[in-house]
Amino acid sequence: MDNNTILVIDDDRNILAIIELYLKKAGFSVATCTTGYEAMQAFRNTKPTLVVLDVMLPGQDGWTILHEIRQESSTPVIMLTARATPASVYAGWNSARTTTLQSRSIRTSLSRASRRCSAASRPQRRANARSCCRT
């Protein structure tokens, strides 16, 4: 896929559809999967600019998938969680280029992240792509 692809991994098909619709409307290519088992295969196949990853997935959980992604890539990752406890929200912060957000703030954070990724994917700004999608 092209450099404008965002991989969304979530088992809640309603949330998946909303995020996919929003990102496509913003001009991104979107790849999706619904289980932890499919996640790494989808990541390797799409080589996305950004990953939006749910914490609680059937099969492997989001933190395990994040760890596997970090072993292969420094692609920015936004972790989605419905949990509000500090332990669950900050558990993934030991990984570089990872942002954790609660479900109620998805639209605002995706809007910010997609604008940054879009700007970073322009040829004249590729040198700044390392800062892509930090919120």
C-alpha positions as MATLAB code, in Angstrom:
seq = 'MDNNTILVIDDDRNILAIIELYLKKAGFSVATCTTGYEAMQAFRNTKPTLVVLDVMLPGQDGWTILHEIRQESSTPVIMLTARATPASVYAGWNSARTTTLQSRSIRTSLSRASRRCSAASRPQRRANARSCCRT';
ca = [
       0.000    0.000    0.000;
       1.011    3.627   -0.324;
       2.695    5.817    2.289;
      -0.665    7.250    3.305;
      -1.995    4.027    4.846;
      -3.231    3.780    8.415;
      -3.748    0.340    9.926;
      -6.660    0.166   12.381;
      -6.865   -2.885   14.648;
     -10.008   -3.163   16.782;
     -12.449   -5.980   17.531;
     -15.403   -3.592   17.975;
     -16.721   -3.378   14.428;
     -18.683   -0.185   15.191;
     -15.579    1.663   16.380;
     -13.614    0.189   13.480;
     -16.193    1.451   10.966;
     -16.283    4.951   12.487;
     -12.504    5.300   12.504;
     -12.229    3.895    8.982;
     -14.900    6.276    7.674;
     -13.281    9.282    9.341;
      -9.794    8.467    8.041;
     -10.994    7.756    4.497;
     -12.891   11.046    4.507;
      -9.606   12.714    5.513;
      -7.934   11.164    2.453;
      -6.107    8.206    3.952;
      -5.985    4.628    2.776;
      -7.169    2.402    5.598;
      -6.411   -1.230    6.298;
      -8.268   -3.000    9.099;
      -8.252   -6.201   11.100;
     -10.216   -7.405   14.106;
      -8.020   -9.851   16.023;
      -4.604   -9.910   17.571;
      -3.773  -12.951   15.488;
      -4.217  -10.999   12.239;
      -2.444   -7.846   13.429;
       1.206   -8.565   12.633;
       0.379  -10.081    9.249;
      -1.628   -6.945    8.399;
       1.197   -4.726    9.697;
       3.798   -6.470    7.553;
       1.571   -6.466    4.467;
       0.514   -2.809    4.647;
       3.669   -1.129    6.012;
       1.478    1.642    7.434;
       2.371    5.235    8.258;
       0.408    4.951   11.514;
      -1.205    2.149   13.535;
      -4.360    2.644   15.613;
      -4.420   -0.310   18.003;
      -7.032   -1.374   20.545;
      -5.657   -2.573   23.882;
      -8.192   -5.359   24.402;
      -8.329   -7.753   21.452;
      -9.197  -11.415   21.079;
      -6.107  -13.535   20.643;
      -3.107  -11.372   21.453;
      -3.745   -8.170   23.368;
      -2.703   -4.757   22.080;
       0.331   -4.465   24.371;
       1.745   -7.739   22.993;
       1.176   -6.556   19.434;
       2.796   -3.215   20.253;
       5.845   -5.055   21.571;
       6.069   -7.073   18.345;
       5.706   -3.930   16.221;
       8.499   -2.250   18.195;
      10.814   -5.180   17.493;
      10.396   -4.531   13.758;
       9.603   -0.857   13.360;
       9.318    2.589   14.915;
       5.989    3.259   13.182;
       3.866    5.577   15.358;
       1.098    3.791   17.273;
      -2.025    5.175   18.914;
      -3.334    2.790   21.554;
      -7.098    2.856   22.130;
      -8.497    2.024   25.531;
     -11.848    2.288   27.247;
     -10.124    2.031   30.597;
      -9.479    5.144   32.614;
      -7.185    3.834   35.342;
      -3.632    5.187   35.304;
      -2.164    1.674   35.321;
      -3.982    0.669   32.148;
      -3.538    3.989   30.341;
       0.179    4.341   30.998;
       1.214    0.701   30.693;
       2.383    1.172   27.114;
       4.301    4.413   27.528;
       7.638    2.658   27.865;
       7.592    2.227   24.083;
       8.838    5.081   21.952;
       6.384    6.783   19.608;
       3.303    5.422   21.311;
       0.288    7.466   22.348;
      -2.489    6.080   24.522;
      -5.939    7.626   24.424;
      -9.352    6.856   25.762;
     -12.210    6.003   23.427;
     -14.053    9.280   24.053;
     -11.143   11.305   22.649;
     -10.653    9.282   19.473;
     -11.954   11.838   16.978;
      -9.865   14.753   18.266;
      -6.690   12.717   18.526;
      -7.136   11.067   15.132;
      -7.732   14.452   13.568;
      -4.472   15.794   15.009;
      -2.519   12.654   14.160;
      -3.850   12.397   10.611;
      -2.950   16.047    9.888;
       0.589   15.442   11.140;
       0.971   12.209    9.165;
      -0.398   13.877    6.053;
       2.080   16.739    6.380;
       4.948   14.330    7.071;
       4.153   12.234    3.998;
       4.618   15.182    1.636;
       7.981   14.910   -0.181;
       9.368   18.223    1.084;
       8.649   17.220    4.688;
       9.924   13.609    4.687;
      12.921   14.649    6.773;
      10.477   15.479    9.562;
       8.610   12.171    9.338;
      10.228   10.983   12.576;
       7.971   13.334   14.514;
       4.869   12.134   12.674;
       1.786   11.558   14.774;
       2.966   12.620   18.193;
       0.092   14.044   20.163;
];
